[in-house]
Amino acid sequence: MGGIRIRPRAKRSRGGPPRTSLECKEEARGGVGKDKLDGIVECEKEIRSMPAEELRRVFRFASSAGVNLTKLIRSLIWQAFTRIRDRQREPIGSNIRGFWYTDVKPVLSRLGLQTQGEAYTEKMYDALLEMVTERRLFNYADMGFIDETAGVKLVGKTNVQVIVFVEKDGLFPIVEAFAKKYDCVGVSTGGYPSILSSEYLVRGMSRYTHVRYHFDLFSIVDYDPNGAIIEKEFSRQLSLFDMKDQTVWPLINPDYLTAEQIALCRYSLAPGKKTDSWLAETGGVNGEPYGIEANAFTPNQIEGIFLGLVEGKLKPVEPPEPGDTDRLQKIEERLDRIEEVLKKILEGISGEAPKN
């Protein structure tokens, strides 16, 4: 099976003149370009403390009396970030949902909105995503969001440019074993990948390599439409953090099974456009709309396929000398402290948190 080479895409830009609004201003400060802050209101006063009347006045649409919720949510996020950056507020210290509970939900509720359901939380997630990945205003880590998937990722050093990822946490022990044995990267996406988790993965890898180098991604996902979506999305998310030069190598494919094995483990796919599109792209199983679970392959089978595809890409792993592990751990801890000191120095010089 061949790998799929991923090429960099052109970046989209956003523009538009800033506008002013009463006590608060839509203008660039702290060295941030005006286009990046378009649609964001900067306020000296804490937005979370504004009464409903003031919120409606500051965040109203120019052409109507309605509240521009997208602008309001972006502004809440931006104010939280700048206050964390300037040490006027503690980092979030929870997941993104926690930020919804503390910063966004109470404000929307004050405006008389029903905050049950996912409609408004999706607005917040979308605003954060845009500000992190498109506008590049800050990183999730700069806000202090926690990485809930830290326990299902392992970053090696020798072969950090080789990434083995699995969609199911139950299969993480396979990639964990690969990561330890070959000193590469092993990660579980836990289903559909999380951009926050992908950012933290790239952040960890960037300690040992440059993100603009070439990376080989080996996927252990179900051979079906959903598995294909997960594989492509994980690759896409890494590219959002400048890891654009990739080749994707699927490890789960019926070509690696005998006819008897396929007959035992194949399953029918639901009819529809998604299945039709996947079938046209992959050929399914012998041209038929069948899928195969990643679990149908044994760990030894997967390792054998991996070794056949990764040949020539792995550097030899030298066993550590006695005492090296403790020594290297201490060096890493010192490097972490140096990195934190440098970050504080740069923040003091530029007024901005540096990007990773």
N, C-alpha and C positions, 0 to 999 in steps of 0.2 A: 504493500500500500504506500502511495506517495504522500508527502506532506503538502499542506496548503499554505503557500506563502502569502503573508499579509503585507500589503503595501500601505505606506502612510497616506492619509487623506488630507485634502486641503481644509484649512480651518475656516470656520464661519466668523464673521465679525458683526458686531452690533454698533449702531451709531445713534445719533439723535441729540439735539441740543438740550442742555439742562434747563429745568424750569424752577421757579421759586414758589414757595408756599408758606405764607405767614411766618410763624415762629421758626419753622424748620426750612432748610434749604436743600435743593437737589443740586449739589455741586460737588466737585472733586476736592478732597482734602487728603493730606498725608501722602502726597505723591501718587495717588491713584488716578488714572486717566478718567476723563469725564464720561467717555463712552461706557466704561466699565460700571460706572455708578448711575447710569441712566435708569430712571424708574425707581431709584432708591432715595428716600428722604432722610437727611441727616439732622438729628435733633440734639440740642444740648440737654433738654429735658428727657427724662426716661420715658420712653413711649409706653411701657407697661403701666406707668402710673397715671396716664392721661384718662380723664373721664370720657364718657361716650361722646359728649358734645364736641370736645376738642378733637377726638379721633376722627369724627365725621368731617370736621372743618379742615384738618390738616391733610387727610387722605381721600378727600372727595375727588371724583372725576372732574375734569375741567368743563365738561359739557353737560353734567347732570349732578344731582344732589347725592347720588349713590356713592358708597365707599369703594375705592379701588383696593380690593383685598390683596391682590398680588403685590401691589406697591407696599401695602401695610406689612405683609409678611416678610417681604424682602428687607424692609427697613428694620423690622424687629431683629432679624438675623444679623444684619450688618451692624446694628448698634451693639448686640451681644458680642459679636466678634471684636469690634474695636475696643470695647471695655475690657474684654479678656486680654487683648493684646497690650493695652495700656495699664494692665494690672489694677483696674478699677473694679474688677469682678473676678470671682473664682472661675476656673474652667468648668464646663458643664458636668463632667464626671459621671455621665450616664449615657444611655443610648439616645438615638435621635428622638424616639418616642418620648423620652423624659423631657426633652426640650419643648416638645409640643405641650406637655402638661404644665410646665413652669412658665413659659414665655408666650405661647401663642393662644392656646385654648382660653385662658382667662380673658384675654383682650377681645377675642371674637365673641365670647359669651357676653361681655359688657356691651357689645353692640347689638345684643338681642338675637344673635345667630344661634341656631341649634347645632351644636358641635358634635352630636353623635354621628356615627357612620364614618366613612373614609373620605368624603368629598374634600373637606378642608385640610385634613392631614395630608392628602395627596398634593394639595397646593403647596404645603410647606416642604414636603419632600422634593417636589419639582423645583421650587425656588432654591433650595440648598444645592441640588444637583447642578443647576445652571450656574450658580455663583462659584461653585468649586471647579466644575469641569469646563465650562464655556468661558466665563468671565475671568477665571483664575484669580479670584480675589483673595482666597485663602484655601487651606486644606481642612478636611474634617478633623485632623489631628490638632490643628491650631485652635479649634473650638473646645477641645478636650473631650470629644465623644469617645466612648470606649469601644474597643474592638471585641465584639462578642464571639468572634470566631478564632480568637487567638489560640485556643486549644486544639484546633484542627488545621494548623499550618506549621511547617517546619522549614527553615531556610538554611540550606547548606552553604558552604563557602567555596570549596574547590570547583564544583560544577553548578554554581548559582544560576548560570544561563540555561540550565535544563530544568524545566518545570513539569512535574507530573501532577495532574489534578483529577479529582474524582467528584462526581456530583452528589454521592450519597455518603453521609457521615459514617454509616455502617461499614463502608469499604475503606475508610481512611487508614486503618492499620496497614493496608497494602502499600499506599503511597508513603506512609510514614516509614515503613521498612525500606523502601527504595531510597528515601531521603537520607536515612542513616547509613545505609550500605554504600551508596554512591556519592554521598555528600552533595546532593542536589536539593531542589526545592520540592516539597510535597504539600499539597493543600486540598481541602475539601470545600466545595462551594456550598454544600448543604442545600442542594436544589438550585433554584435560580440565584445567580451570583449577586452579592451585595457590593455596590460601588465603594462604600466605606471600607469593607473588608479588603477589597482589591487595592485601595489606596495604602492601607497599612501593610499589605504584602509587598508592594513596590517599595514602600518606605524602608522595610526591613532588608529587602534585596539590595537597595541602593547603597548600603553600607559596604558591600563587597564587589559591586560592579557598577558600570554606568548604564543608565536606562536606555541609552541610544545604541547600545550594542545589539547584536542579533540574539534572539532567544528561540529555543525549541520547546514547544508546548506539547505534551503528551497527554491525551485525554482518555479518561476512563468514564465514559457516559453511556447510557443506554443507546442502543442502535435503534432509534426511533425519532419521530419529529421533535419531541420535547428534548431529548438528549442533544440533538443537533442545535436547537435553540440555545441551550445552556452552553455548549461548546463555543458557539459564535459569540455569545454575550460575554463570556469570561475573557475571550481574546479581545473583544472590543473595549471592555473596561480597562484592561491593562494598557491599551493604546491611548486611552484618555489621559494617562499619567506618563505619556511620552515613550512608553515601551511599544513602539510601533513596528519595529523590524522583527517579525515573527514567522515561524513556520509551525503549523499545527499538524500533529501526527495522531490520528485516532488509533487507539489500541483495541477498541471493540468493533469488530467487523466480521460478518459471516464468512468472509474469505479465509479467515484463520480457523474455521471449524470444518469438520467432516460433514458429509450429508446426513449421517446418522445423528450427530450432535445437533445439527440444525433442526431436524425433524422433532427432536426431543424438547427443544427450548424455544422455538419460534412462537409468536403469538400474533393474533390478528389485530390490525389497527383500525380505529374508527374511521369510517368514510368521511370525506370532507376535503376542503381546499388545502388545509395544512398537510394532510397525508398525501394528497396528490402532488403538491409542490415538493415534498420531501422525496417521494418516490421518483419523480422526474430527475431530481438532483443526484440521488444515490443509487437508484436501481432497486432499492428494497432488498428483499431476499429472493434471489433468482427472478427478479422482475415482478414479484408479487408484493402486495402491501402487508408485509409481516415485519415485526420488530423482534429484537433480541435484547434481553436484560444484560447489563454488565455482570450481574451475579452469575450468569451462565458460564463465565470463564473462571477457572481456578487461579489462585495467586501465581502458581508456577507457570501457567499458560500466559498470563499477562506479563510476567517478568521475561519470559522467553521472547514474546513479541516486542517488548520494550528494548531488550538487548539487541535484537535484530535491526531495529530502526535507529537506535542511538549510537550504533557503531561508528567510531571516528569522532564522536562529539563529546565523549566523556574523557576527562583527564584522570590519570591514576590517582587514587586516594591513598595518601601515606598515613599509616597508623601513627597516632600521637606518641611521642616519647613519654616515659614516666614523668609525671609532674607538669607536663605541657598543658593539660586541660585546665588546671587551676591557674597557671600562669596566663594563659590566653583569656580566661574569664576575667582576671584582674585587669588585663590590658583593655578588654572591651568595656569594662566599667569605667576606666579612666577616659576612654574615648567618648563615652556617653556624657561624662561630666564636662569634658572639653567642648563637645558639641553644644551643650546647654549654655555654657558660658559665652561661646561665640554667638549663639542665637540672641542672647540678651544684649551683647555689644552691638550687633547689627540692628536690633530693634531700637536701641537708643540712638543710633546714628540716623536711621532712615525713617523712624516712626512707623515702620511696617514690619510684620512678621515675615521672615524669609521663607520662600517656597522651597519644597524639597524636590 
